[in-house]
Amino acid sequence: MAGPRIRRLRDGDVDRAVALTDLESWGYSPADIRRFLALSKKGCFAAEVRGEVVGVLATFAYGRVAYLGSVIVDPAQRGRGIGDAMMRAALTHLSASGVETVRLNAYVDVVPFYERLGFVKEYDNVRWEGGRVELAAEVVRPARRGDLERIVAFDEAYFGARRDSLLRRLHEEFPRTFLVSEERGEVLGFLVGNTSAVATEIGPWIVNPDRPDAGRALFGGLLATTDRVAFAFSGPEPNPRPHAFAREIGYREGFRSVRMVRGPSASEGRPEGVWSFAGLEKG
């Protein structure tokens, strides 16, 4: 049997990519995949076997550090080296683009696969899921376009790299649920509620560690802004605050994943300010 053909993911692959991720109940919408392509046209890959897309993968570069994720292969095609071929194509692309450090968030059962490719564990992440809760109203507001430079700089301090394109894209897509908490002009935190799928995916959700009240306020602001009934977020275990908050409001643990890195452990940011990622694939 001939090996897979690895190529760039295209606009015409969106529905197939969603169908593949649906096999694992990841909850991606067509808008999510189109966002991948808008942010990283050359960094998203597809694997073809006999003309059919049987695997997809996405990468997102932020200067010399990149995140890699949404790696999936059709179950009927697993065990044939397709995931490995996509990963090697993606890593070659990132290296040629000047990326030195690659991070990903791996489901626990596939950690050995990534270890064989040179990734090592950094820490665990926890996903939380739940519905609407009663919270006291707090003063937060939708971010304005003029706020974005301050928010990008605030985000960089905790994420560890500048995410201008990502944050500006999210603001364009979700202007009502891109919320900021501030005090006398100082950003205390921000949160994005992605309402493109059935459950509202929260992230990025970044909070000044000295002001955890801002994290609670942002969540309350999201509830006040949307009538959605299902919410989910994933945060790093080294930051205890979002996990304590999730337990306090009665959210349930969905699953765990493992943050892994390949290359110099640079641009690691400050996890103590990260309440939720911008998606496991985007960091």
N, C-alpha and C positions, 0 to 999 in steps of 0.2 A: 504494500500500500504506500502511495506517495505521501510525503510529509505535507503538513499544512502550508498554505500560502499566508504569510503575514503581511498585512497592508494597513494603511491608515483607515481609521473609521470614517465613514462618509455620512452626509445628511440622509441618504437613502437607507442607511442601516438603523435608523433610530428605532423603528418599530421592532425590528429583530433583536436589537440590544435590550429593549424593555422586556420582550418575551423571554429572553435568556435569564435576565435577572429575576423575573417573576418565578422562575423555576425554584429559586431559593427564597422567595417571598421577601425580597429586599425593599420593595415598595417604591422603586424608581418610577417616575412619570416620563412621558416624552419630553416635557419641558426640562427635566433634569439632564437627560442625555444631550439635548440641544445646548444646554448651558455648558456641558463638558466641551462640546465642539467649539462653542464661541470662545471659551477661555483657553483651549489647548488644541487647536485644530491639528497640529502636527504631532501632538503627544498622545493621541488616542488611537488605539490599534484594534484590528479585527483579525481573526483567524478564519480562513476559508478552507473547506474540504469539499472537493467536487462542486465548487461554485456556491456552496451554502455557508453562511456565517455561523460558525460553531463556537466562537469564543470572542470575548471583548476584554479590553483593559484600558485604563485611563491614567495619565500622568499630568501633574500640574507643577510647573517650575516657578519658584520664587527666588530669582537670582541663582546662587550656588547651591540652594537646597531645593529638593523636589519631593512631592508626595505621589505615591502610586497606589492605585486601588481599583475597585470594581472589576476584579479579576474573576472571570467566570468562563467555564467551558461546559458545553452541553453534556449532561451526564452520559449520553450514549457514546460520546467521544473521549471520555476521560481515560487516563492510563496510556495515552498514545503520544505523550510529549508535547501536546499542544500548548498547555499552560507554560511549560518551560520555554518553548519557542517564542511565545508572546513576551514573556518576561525578559528574555535575552535581547529581543528586538527593542523593547522599551528602554532597558538599561544602556544599550549601545546608543540609542537616540539621546538619552539624557547626558551621557558622558560627552558626546559630540557637541552638545549644546552648552557645555561648560559647567554642568552640575557636578558637584563633588560629593554631596551627601544626599542619600535617598532614604526617605522614611515611608512607612506604611503601617496600617492598623490591621492586623491579621486575625481572622477567626481562629480560635484555639486549635481546632483540628487540623489546620493547614500550616501551623508554625514550622514543623519539620521541613516542609517544602521550601519555605523561604530561607530557613537556615542553610539548606544545601546551596542556595544562591548567594550566601555570604552575609545575610542579615542576622543581627543579634538582637536579643530582647532588651528593651529599655524599661518598660513598666506596663501594668495592666490598665485597661479602660473598662468602664461599666456603662451599659445602656439602661436607661430608665423609661418607662412607658406608663401613661395614665390619662386621666380625663380632666374635666374642669374641677376646680376647687375654689373654696371661698378664701379670698385674700383681701386684706384692707387695701383700699385704693391708695396708690402712691403717685408722686409727681414724676412721670417720665413723658417723653414725647417722641413722635416720629422724627428721625434724623432728617435734616435738610441737606441739600446738595452742598451748601457752604460749610457744613460740619465735617465733610468727609475727610479732608486733609488731617484734621485733628484726630478723627477716629482711626485713620490709617496709622498715624504715628503712635497712638495709644495701643492699637492692636499689635504693632511691631514689637513693642516692649515685652509682650507676653508670648506671642506666637514665635518670635525670633527672626522674622523676615517680613518684608513689605508685601502686602497683598492688595495693592491698589486696584488692579483689574478685577479681582474677585469681589471686593467690597463694593466697588462702583457698579458692577453688574448686579449684585444682589439688591442694591439700592434702587436700581432701575426696575427690577422685577417686583420687589416687595416694599414699595415706599411706605405703606401703612404699617407694616409689621417689622420695619427696621427701626428699632427704638434705641434711644440714648438716655442715659441718666447723667446729669451734670450738676455741679454746684459752683456758683460764681464763675462760670465759664470753663471750669475744669471738668473734663470727662471722667466720670467715675465708673462707667461701664457701658456696654452696648449689647444688643441681642438682635438676631434676625430670626423671624419665624417664616419658614418656607412653607407656603400654603398651596403648593402645586400638586400635592398628592393627598390621599385620604386623610392621613395623620399629619399634623403640622410638625415638621422636623425643625427643632430649635438649634440654631448654630450658624455662625459662631456666636458664642455667648461669653464675653470677656469682661471680667470685673476686677477692679482694684482690690487686692487682697486685704487692704486696710479698711475697705468699705463693703463688707459682705451684704449690708442692708441694700446696696444697689442691685445685687443679684436678685433678691426677693422682689424689689420694686419693679425690675424689668419683667420678671415673670408675671407679676400682677398686671403690669401694663399690657402685656400680650393678651392676657385673658380679657381685658377690657376692650381690646381693639378688634378681636375676632370672635365670632360665635362658633368656631370649631370646637369639637368635643373630644378629639383625641390628639395627644401630644407625645413627643419622644425627644430624648436628647442623650448624648454620649459624652462622658467626660473622663479625664485622667484620674486614676485612683490616687496618685500623690496629692491631689487637692481634695481634702475631705469635705469641703463646704457644699458643693452641689449634691453630693451623695447624702449628706445629712439632711439637706433641704428636701431631697426627693423622698426620703423615708418619712420626714415630718408631714408631708402632704399626702402620704399614702400611695406613692407611686411604687410600681413593682419592677424588680430587676428583670430586664429582658434577656440579655446575654453579656458575656465578657469578650473582650478582644485584647490583643497584645500589641503595644507600640514596639516597632522594630526599626533598626537603622542599619544602613550599609554605607561604609565610608566614614570619614572623619565625623565625630559626634559634635558637629558644630550647629549653630543656629537652633539650639534646642529650646530657646525661650525660657519662660517662667511658668511652668504648669500650675503653680499656685494661683494664677490669675485666670486660668482657663476653666470655665464651667461647662462648656460644650464645644465640640469641634464643628467645623463647617462641613461636616460629613466625613465619614471615615476615609474616603478617598482623597479629600482635599486638605486634610489636616486642620 
